[in-house]
């Protein structure tokens, strides 16, 4: 059967693909078992900056909600 397949492939202008042995496939899968890199710990500056932005965003969000809940015609500058 292999000769017929080679002849048919030669007529089409394509070379037949060689079969991979199971040992080669197993070796390739074993190579991928490396350690994954851990994510770098954020620096103190990044942590403080993140906390600061969280507080600013929370205050801004609170003010928006306060204005929505406020009755029309009332003002905090009394």
N, C-alpha and C positions, 0 to 999 in steps of 0.2 A: 504494500500500500504506500509505503514511503516514497518509492520511486515514482509512482504515478502522481503523487502530490508535488514532488519536485519538478516533474516535467510540466505539470499544469501551471505551476508558479512561474516557471521559466517562460512559458508561452505568454503569460500575462505581464511579464517583465518584473516580477517581484520575487525576492528570495524568501524561502520559508523561514519562519521564526524557529529558533532553537528552543527546546524545552529546558526550563531551569530545573535543576535537581532540588530535591527537598532539603538537602544539606545547605545549599547556598541560600535558599529562602530563609531557613532557620537562623543562619549566621547574620543575615541582614536585620532580622527582627531583634536579635540580641544586642546589636550595636546601639539601638535606640534607647536602651535602658540607662541613660546617664542621669545624673542628679540635675534637678531643675534649680535655677537661680532663685534665691529669695529676694523679695522686694526690699529695697533699701528702706531703713527706718527714717522717718521724716526728721529733719533737724529741728532744733528748738525754735529757730526763727520761723520755719514753716508752720509749726504747731501753734505758735502765738499768733501768727498772721491769720491762720485758719480760724482760730477762736475769735479774733477781733472781727473778722468779716461775718462770722455767724451772729455775733451780738448786734452788729450794725444792721444786718438784714432782718433780724428779729424785731428790732426797734422800729425799723421802717414799716414792716408788716403790721406791727401793732398800731401804729399811727393811722395807717390806711383803714384798718378795721374800726378804730375809734371814730374816724370821720364818717364811716358808713352807718354806724350805730347812732350817731348824734342826731338829735331831733333838728329839723330845719328851723332856722331862726335863732338858735342858741349859739353862743360863742364862748370860748374858754378865756377870752381876754377881759372878763368882767372885773 
